[in-house]
Structure formats: structure tokens, C-alpha cells
Amino acid sequence: MRRGAIVAATAFALAGCGGSASNAPPTPPKLPHALAQLWATRADAIAAAASSGNGCAAQRLAQNLRDDVIGSQSSVPLRYRSILLGAVNDLADRISCVTVPAKPHPHPGPKPKPPKHDHKGPG
């Protein structure tokens, strides 16, 4: 699922990687690494469910991820919140859960009556 990959890439990009030189410009705020990894793993699970044709599971996972991102937005640097929230909202809204109705069992109907046999004796 392409959206899952986008969310994962966004989460990793926001996490950044540490290290700075003494005269380097200040680094932008970063998403906590553990949170970025968690969300990336969950985005991969959404992509796997969607690719395997399980849209209902993918939708449920995407909605859970969206709820988690919304609940954890205080951990997301302000400059990234709208991007991340937009991505998870879009992902959750795009996945559809289509249930295929089970094949109905054929109605057996009434049992056919056994054929009548004339048992007339000889003659």
C-alpha cells in the first residue's frame, strides 16, 4: 500500500538522525525515534493487510494509527503536526472495508415424497 509507505517515510524523516557539528545551524525539532519506529511498523502492517486484500483489517489498523497520532500529537513538533495528521487522516479515509457476503446455503426445501409402488400380487 503506497500510503502506508508514505506515512512510514514521513515518520522516519521526522525522526531524523542525531549528530551535529559545533558550527552547524540548529537542527529542526525531531519526532522521538521510538514513536517514529512504532508508527512506521504500524504503517507497514496497514500496507500488508491492504495488499493481502483484507481491507477491513487495514481500515481498522489505519483508524487506530490515526487515533494514536492524534493522541500523541504533543510529542510531534508543531511544524510537522499538520503534515502527519493530514497523512494519517488521508490514509484512514482512503481505505475501504468491503465485506463479501457469504454464499447463502441452498434451501433444502421439502423432501421429495418416495414414489408409490403398486404391490399387487400375482394374478
C-alpha positions, -999 to 999 in steps of 0.1 A, spaced: 0 0 0 16 32 -11 0 54 16 14 32 43 49 37 28 44 74 27 34 75 64 63 53 73 87 75 53 72 107 68 77 92 103 113 83 96 121 116 81 106 134 111 127 112 134 159 124 118 193 111 129 213 127 156 247 144 155 256 180 149 288 200 144 295 229 167 291 255 140 262 238 122 229 255 121 204 244 147 187 211 138 149 212 134 128 196 161 125 158 158 99 133 163 110 108 191 127 79 174 108 52 192 75 68 182 86 71 146 96 34 146 63 24 162 42 43 136 63 30 108 58 -6 119 20 1 122 20 17 87 37 -15 74 10 -36 90 -16 -15 73 1 -19 39 4 -57 44 -33 -60 53 -43 -39 23 -20 -58 -1 -34 -92 11 -69 -80 3 -80 -75 39 -94 -40 36 -114 -43 68 -83 -51 89 -63 -24 70 -90 2 77 -92 -7 114 -54 -5 117 -53 29 99 -80 42 122 -61 30 152 -29 47 139 -48 79 133 -62 78 168 -27 72 182 -12 100 162 -39 124 173 -34 113 210 3 117 207 4 150 188 20 168 218 51 146 210 51 158 174 70 190 167 45 217 158 59 223 123 52 186 114 18 181 130 -4 192 101 17 171 76 15 140 98 -22 144 108 -31 150 72 -13 119 61 -29 96 86 -63 111 81 -60 106 43 -48 71 48 -76 61 71 -102 78 48 -89 61 16 -91 25 28 -124 9 24 -138 -22 41 -157 -42 16 -172 -73 30 -182 -101 6 -214 -116 17 -212 -153 25 -227 -175 -1 -262 -185 10 -267 -221 18 -291 -236 -6 -325 -240 10 -332 -277 11 -370 -272 7 -394 -300 14 -382 -336 10 -395 -353 -21 -421 -380 -14 -409 -415 -22 -425 -430 -53 -456 -451 -48 -453 -488 -57 -482 -509 -65 -476 -542 -47 -503 -562 -63 -498 -598 -60 -498 -622 -89 -529 -627 -106 
